[in-house]
Amino acid sequence: MSPKERGDTTGVLVLDKPKGPTSHDVVGKLRRALGMRRIGHAGTLDPMASGVLVMLLGEATKLGPYLTAHDKAYEARVVLGRGTDTLDAEGTVTVEAPLPAWLEDEITRFTQEGASAVLQGITAALDRERARTEQAPPAYSAIKVDGAKSYDRARRGEVVELPARPVAARAIELRGAGILEPGKLAFLDVSLDVSKGYYVRSLARDLGVALVVPAHLGALRRTRSGPFGLDVANVLDAPADALRAAVVPLAAAVRLGLPTAVLTAEGAVRASQGKRLGVADFSAPPPRETESLESAPPRPDEPSEAGELEASAWLSPEGRLVAVGKWDHDGYVVQRGFTDVPAGRGVETEEHVASGRRFPP
């Protein structure tokens, strides 16, 4: 059956990316496996990293900005005693230095005593990272500087210093430690739960600074991206039919990943037309709006002055995803509209345009 006859798949597919391929490579392989083009992902994983990669199929590609914003969890190995230009194991070694005696002593103590070991220096370094509110991204990153990606400039030999960006570490825990080469190389294994925009390669660099030794990221595995964890992840090489069967339907995916609201029948029509909505267009308003209604009930057509609210997914009375939107000054506005046509087709078909149903890009 051809993709056209079959109808392209729409929804979220959670993969366990192996080490080696880029996230874009995974997109290409999945396109070939499923016979469809409209595929993206929520949160890049470097080639050396493995783990949860949330793939967005068909109409779900519109969820990218929202699902990418989720916190993520990782297991990482930080190698101490050696620094690289990319801050990871795939980079060129730029500096090596012996392990400070006190650091080697603490790591040895941990291997002997485990979690009960007193590790004054390592604990202080980890506490510093737990308290971090800003982080300088690696020079080898996709962040653009004057229109050019930072890693392109770095590869040309330019000195790239990116400004610090807001981040948050919800949790960082030491899980293991050991000596790789006495006096020369050691490692710390950590688990972490962090905000969007957090670079684990930068964590490795900054831990090294705090421990007075060069460092780089030796291994990385993402264990969770928002509500999607390894427990629901699928292998990329699974048969196409198995991959399709594992796709989380669009409405179910947004219930997991976004605050939800239920539209009235009339509200669903207005949202599908991209019109501004009021509270009366919802039978179950967005969660934060419900909270403000409980504290200070507004007029029926206007919510209270709760400020700019979080984006939420708006479902029809039947449970179909109609739009993602948020409160904007004097009404709810549609940020993304979702069609009920097969996912591989255009957002606005002739039928939709003729019927007056318009969707934001």
Secondary structure, DSSP 8 states (H G I E B T S, - for coil): --HHHH----EEEEEEE-SSS-HHHHHHHHHHHHT-S-EEESS---TT-EEEEEEEEGGGGGGHHHHTTS-EEEEEEEEESEEETTSBTTS-EEEE----HHHHHHHHHHHHHGGGS--HHHHHHHHHHHT--EE---SSSS-EETTEEHHHHHHTT-------EE--EEEEEEEEEEEEETTTEEEEEEEEEE-TT--HHHHHHHHHHHHTS-EEEEEEEEEEETTEEGGG-EETTS-HHHHHHT-B-HHHHHHHHS-EEEE-HHHHHHHHTT--B-GGGEEE--HHHHHHHHHS---TTS--S--S---EEEE-TTS-EEEEEEE-SSSEEEEEE--SS-TTS-SS-HHHHHHT-----
